[in-house]
Amino acid sequence: MADPSGMPGIGDTNGGPSHRRKDMTQHGETESPHIEVIRAAPEQAPILGNLLELYAHDFSEFRNLEIGEDGRFGYRSLPLYWSEPNRHPFFIGIDGKLAGLVFVKQGSEVSGNDAVWDMAEFFIVRGCRRRGIGARAAHEVWRRFPGQWEVRVMQANVPAQRFWARAISTFTGEVIHPVRIENGGECWTVYSFESKP
């Protein structure tokens, strides 16, 4: 585990360089990035807070988010990820470098099902997108938490709908048909599926 003041536990645990897996392409052998999903410790909350600011900035294109007087969007629920047992915070690392975050919680935000796993927040930094990294990280999270899942996307966020439809279908091996749910005056596209042990 790296020092919390530096990289937050991303990379090879024995101190050596991160290993890359080699994949074959039509042009020959290429190296694919080594992706890790690593649980965040309470002392790493400020690092997650920084990533959440980038996430909120991106998300403000689709939802009316206000910046506080301190120039930050803020994320009130962050401390709950270490005080409530049904919440799980993770970093996403690529080749030993920080690349995003995943927040998982139990209990649906839209359907009322308390047992379902909810992809509460999911963020990949812009420079790491469109390389299959997000889907691979999501698949790793779903494998860690078998059972019923919901992924909810604001209807205005069309790129996210396309991403989740592909990622979930690849994971389950079937096309998942989402439903539209209105909750709290907002319309969501909700993907429901099962992650089998």
N, C-alpha and C positions, 0 to 999 in steps of 0.2 A: 504494500500500500504506500503510495507516495505521500509526502508531506502535504497536509491540507493547504498550506500556503502556496504550494505549487500545483502540479497536476493532481486532480482529485482521484487518485487510485486508478488511473488509466494506464494501461500498458502491461507489460510482462511482469508477473509477480515475483520472479526470481531476479529481477534487476537487469536482465539482459534485454536485447532489442526485441521488439514485438515480432512475432512470426507471421509471415504472410502465406496464404494458401495459393498455390498456382492452379490456374484454370486454363483450359484449352479454348482458344477461339479460332475462327477461320483463318486468322493471320498468324497463328502459331501460339506460343506459350506466353501468357501474360500473368502478372501477379494481381490478385484481387486483394482489396484492403482487408485487414484483420479487424473485425468489429466485435466490440465488447459491450455488454449491458451490465453495469456495475452499480450495486446498491450505494446510495449516498449516505454518509454518516452525518449526524447532527452538526458537527463542526464545519461541514461543507455547505451548510445552508446559504451562506453569502455567495458562493459560486453559483448555486442553483438560482439564487435571486438575480444574479447578473444575466444568466441565460434566459430567465423568465422575462426580463426587460426586452431582450431581442425578440422573443416569442410574441409578447404583447404588441410590440411595434408592428410586426408582420400581421398579427390578428386584427389590429385596429382598422385595417382595410375593409374588414367584413363586419365589425361590431363596434359600436360607439364606446370606446374606452377613453376615459379622461386621465390626463397626466396630473399628478398631484403638485403641490407647491414646491416640492423637492425635486421636480423634474423627472420623477419616476412614476411608472404605472402602479407598481406594487402588486403583491399577491398575498392577500390576507390569510389564505389557507395553508401557506407554506409550513408554519410550525406544527400543524396537525399531522404532517407526514412522519413525525417522530413521536407523537403523543397518542395517536389512535392506531390500534393494531390492524385495522382494515385498510390502511394506506401504505403505499410502498413507493419511495422515490429512487430514481435511477439516473445515472449519467450514461450517455452513449459515447463510446470512444472509438476512434478509427486510427489504427496503427499507432496507438499510444498517445493520441492527441484528443482533446475534448471536442466533441462534435454535436452534442445535443442532450436532450433529457427526455425521460418518460416518467409520468406519474400514473400509477395504477391504484385504483381503489375498488372496494367491494360495495355494491349498491348502485343501482341505476339512477341517473339524474333525470331521466325522462319517462321510463316505463313503470317505475315504482317497484321493480323487482330487487329486493334486498340481497339476494344471493348471487346475482350476476356480477361478473368482473367488468369494470368500466375503464376504458382508456381515457383517464381524466385529462391528461395533457400529453402531447407528443410534439417534439420540436427537433428538427435537424437544421443546423446553420446553412445558410444559402450556398456557400461554397462547396458543400458536401451533398447537395441534392442532385437528383436525376442520374444517380449512379447505382441504384439498387440498394443503397445503404439503409434507407428508411425501412424498406420492406424486410430486409434481413434482421434489423433490430426489432421490428414489430413481431416477426416470427419467433424470435428468441424469447420475447416477453410472453407471448401466448403459450409457448411450450412450458415456461416456468409456472404458469397459473392455469392448469387444466380446468375445464368446466365451461359454463355458458358465458359468453362475452357479448358486450355491446360496444360498438364504436359509433359515436354520434358526431355529425358534421353539420355545421350551419348550412342551410340551403344556399346561401349566397356564396359559399366557398366551393366553387365548382372544381378548381384544381385538386382540393383535398378529397372531394368525392371520387374523382377519377383515381387518385392514389390509393385510397382505401379499398375501392372495389377491386383493383388489381391485386393488392397485397393480400386481401382476405381470400379471394378466389384461388390465388396461388397456394396459400396455406391450406385451405380446406379441400382443394381439388374439385371444387364445384362453384358455379356462379351463385352468389348470394344476392337475393333481391331485397333491397332496403325498403323500409317503410318510412313514411313521413309523419312526424309527430309535432304537434304544437304544444309548447310548454312555456309558461310565463311570458306569453306574447311573442315568443321566438319560434321559428320553424326549423326543425332538425330533420336531417336524413339519418336514419338509424339502421346500422348493419348488425344483425344478430346471428351468431354462429357458435359452434362448440369447438373448444380445443380439447382433443382427446388425449388421455394420459399415454 
